[in-house]
Amino acid sequence: MRRYLNIWIISLLLLSSCAPATPRLDLPSGCSADTSKQKLVRNHWLNQGQIWRLRQSALLEIGTRKTALEGFVRLDLKQREVRLVALNEMGLVVFDLHVDAHSEELMRALPQIHEIEGFATGVGNSLRRMFLAPRPRLGDNLEHRGHYQRLVQSGFTENADEELEFIFDCAGNLRRTRLQSAAAKWQVLYADYRAYALESGDVAIPARIVLHNPERRMKLTLTLNEIRQE
C-alpha cells in the first residue's frame, strides 16, 4: 500500500504524549440572542429532513500526528443515516461506512482497515456525534447568556454527573455540542455557516465542523468543499 495509507493507519493506532490544541468557540458578540426554545430545536440544520451529498476534506490529528483525508458523505437527515466513502490520493476506495443513530456497518474496506480493531466503531462514533446524535430537544433547559443561548440536557446516558450542552449563536445557529462527565469528554464545533436556497426557504449549513476528544488526544476537522441536495 502507498505511504499515504500507511501513515494514516499508524496514526490511528499510535497516540502521542501531546494532544491537539483545543478548538476555540468564537461567537459574534455584538448582538442579542433571544430565539425561542421551540425555534432553536426545530430550525437548526440537523433537525431538518433533507438528504445532502457532501464532498469534504478532513484533517485528522492524533497527538502530534496530522493526516489529510478526502471523503464523500451522503447525509440523510430524515432517516438519520450517514454513508461515508473515503478515497486515497489515487481515487481508490479506502473504506465505505454506513452509520445510523445506534450502530455502524463497514460495507467494504481495504484489508489493512479490517485489521484495525475498533475502526468502524471509532469512525462511526465520530460521524454520529457530528451529524446524528445527540440532538437538542424541547425538554432541555434554556439559558440566555446575552449574545448566545445554551440548552442543557439531562438523561442522555445513565451517568448522573454528566452535562450535555448545546450552544446557539444570536442567529439561532448551533455552534457547539459538548458532553462533559467523569467518564467522557468531547465536543463538536460548527462554524462558517452559509445559506443554501431550498424550495421551503433558505437553510444555513456550516462549512467547517470540528470534533475534539481530549481523552483520545484526537481532533477531526471537516471542511465542506461541495454540497448538493438529493
C-alpha positions in Angstrom: 0.0 0.0 0.0 1.2 3.5 -0.6 2.9 5.6 2.1 -0.3 7.8 2.4 -2.4 4.9 3.7 0.4 3.5 5.9 0.8 6.8 7.7 -3.0 7.0 8.2 -3.1 3.5 9.8 -0.2 4.2 12.0 -1.8 7.5 13.1 -5.0 5.6 14.1 -3.0 3.1 16.1 -0.5 5.2 17.9 -1.1 8.1 20.3 1.4 10.8 21.1 2.1 12.2 24.5 0.8 15.6 23.3 -2.8 16.4 22.4 -4.0 18.6 19.6 -4.8 22.2 20.5 -8.4 22.7 21.9 -10.5 24.4 19.3 -11.9 27.8 20.2 -15.6 28.7 20.2 -15.8 32.1 18.5 -19.2 33.6 18.7 -20.4 37.0 17.4 -20.8 39.3 20.4 -22.4 42.5 19.0 -25.9 41.0 19.0 -28.6 39.7 21.4 -29.7 36.0 21.4 -33.4 35.7 22.1 -34.7 32.8 19.9 -37.4 30.7 21.5 -36.6 27.1 22.6 -39.1 25.8 20.0 -37.3 27.5 17.1 -33.8 26.5 18.4 -34.8 22.9 18.5 -36.9 22.9 15.3 -34.9 25.1 12.9 -31.3 24.1 13.3 -29.9 22.4 10.2 -29.5 18.8 11.7 -33.2 18.7 12.6 -34.4 19.1 9.0 -35.5 16.4 6.6 -33.2 16.9 3.6 -30.8 14.5 2.1 -27.4 16.1 1.4 -24.4 14.9 -0.6 -21.2 16.4 0.7 -17.7 16.4 -0.6 -15.4 17.2 2.3 -11.7 17.5 3.1 -10.7 16.2 6.5 -7.7 16.7 8.8 -7.2 14.0 11.4 -5.0 14.9 14.3 -4.0 12.2 16.9 -1.4 13.5 19.3 1.1 15.5 17.1 0.4 13.5 14.0 -1.7 15.0 11.2 -3.2 13.2 8.3 -5.2 14.7 5.4 -8.2 12.7 4.0 -10.9 13.1 1.4 -14.4 11.9 1.7 -17.9 11.8 0.1 -20.8 11.8 2.5 -24.5 11.1 2.0 -26.3 12.6 4.9 -30.0 11.6 5.3 -31.5 13.7 8.0 -34.9 12.2 7.6 -33.8 8.6 8.2 -30.9 9.7 10.5 -28.2 8.0 8.5 -24.7 8.8 7.2 -22.8 7.0 4.4 -19.1 7.9 4.1 -16.9 6.8 1.3 -13.2 7.6 1.9 -10.8 7.7 -1.0 -7.0 7.7 -1.2 -5.0 10.0 -3.5 -5.3 7.6 -6.4 -9.1 7.7 -6.2 -9.4 4.2 -4.8 -11.9 3.4 -2.0 -10.2 3.0 1.3 -13.4 2.3 3.2 -17.2 2.6 2.9 -19.0 3.0 6.2 -22.8 3.2 6.9 -23.8 4.8 10.3 -27.1 5.4 12.0 -28.0 6.7 15.4 -27.2 3.4 17.1 -24.9 1.3 15.0 -22.4 1.3 12.2 -21.5 -1.2 9.4 -18.3 -1.4 7.4 -19.6 -2.0 3.8 -16.2 -2.5 2.3 -12.6 -1.6 3.1 -9.0 -2.4 2.3 -7.6 -5.4 4.2 -5.4 -3.1 6.3 -8.5 -1.3 7.6 -10.2 -4.6 8.6 -7.2 -5.4 10.7 -7.6 -2.2 12.9 -9.6 -3.2 15.9 -12.5 -0.9 16.7 -12.0 1.1 13.4 -15.7 1.1 12.4 -16.8 1.9 15.9 -14.4 4.8 16.3 -15.2 6.4 13.0 -18.9 5.7 13.5 -19.0 7.4 16.8 -17.3 10.5 15.3 -19.8 10.8 12.5 -22.7 10.1 14.9 -21.6 13.0 17.2 -21.1 15.4 14.3 -24.3 14.7 12.4 -26.8 12.4 14.2 -26.9 12.3 18.0 -27.2 13.8 20.5 -29.7 16.4 19.4 -31.3 19.3 21.3 -34.9 18.7 22.4 -37.8 20.6 23.8 -37.3 19.2 27.3 -33.9 20.8 27.6 -33.3 23.7 30.0 -32.8 27.1 28.2 -30.3 29.6 29.5 -29.9 33.1 28.0 -26.3 34.4 28.0 -26.7 37.7 26.2 -25.1 37.1 22.8 -25.7 33.3 22.9 -28.1 30.8 24.3 -27.5 27.5 26.0 -29.7 24.3 26.1 -28.7 21.9 28.8 -29.9 18.3 28.6 -30.1 15.6 31.3 -30.6 11.9 31.0 -28.5 11.5 27.8 -26.9 8.4 29.4 -27.1 6.7 32.8 -24.2 8.9 34.2 -25.7 11.3 36.8 -22.7 13.6 36.8 -22.7 14.5 33.1 -23.6 17.7 31.4 -24.7 17.8 27.8 -25.0 21.3 26.4 -25.9 22.9 23.0 -24.7 26.4 22.3 -26.6 28.6 19.8 -25.3 32.0 18.5 -27.5 35.1 18.2 -28.6 34.0 14.7 -30.0 30.7 16.2 -27.3 28.5 14.6 -26.0 25.5 16.5 -22.3 26.3 17.3 -21.3 23.7 19.8 -22.4 20.3 21.2 -20.4 19.3 24.3 -20.6 16.4 26.7 -18.7 16.5 30.0 -18.7 13.9 32.7 -16.3 11.8 34.7 -16.5 9.1 32.1 -16.2 11.0 28.9 -15.5 14.5 27.5 -15.9 15.6 23.9 -17.2 18.5 21.9 -18.3 19.3 18.3 -18.0 22.8 16.9 -19.9 24.2 13.9 -18.6 27.3 12.1 -18.6 29.3 8.9 -22.4 28.9 8.3 -23.5 29.5 4.7 -27.1 29.9 3.4 -28.4 27.5 0.8 -31.7 28.1 -1.0 -34.4 25.4 -0.9 -38.0 25.5 -2.1 -39.1 25.7 1.5 -36.7 28.5 2.3 -33.0 29.1 3.0 -31.1 26.7 5.3 -27.8 27.6 6.9 -25.1 24.9 6.9 -21.7 25.0 8.5 -18.7 24.9 6.2 -16.4 23.7 9.0 -17.1 21.1 11.7 -14.5 20.2 14.4 -14.8 17.1 16.7 -12.4 17.3 19.7 -11.9 14.3 22.0 -9.1 15.3 24.5 -9.2 11.9 26.2 -8.1 10.2 23.0 -5.9 13.1 22.0 -7.9 13.3 18.8 -9.3 16.2 16.7 -11.1 15.8 13.4 -11.7 18.8 11.2 -14.1 18.6 8.3 -14.1 21.3 5.6 -17.0 21.5 3.2 -15.9 21.7 -0.5 -19.2 20.9 -2.3 -22.8 20.3 -1.4 -26.0 19.5 -3.2 -29.4 18.3 -2.2 -30.5 14.9 -3.4 
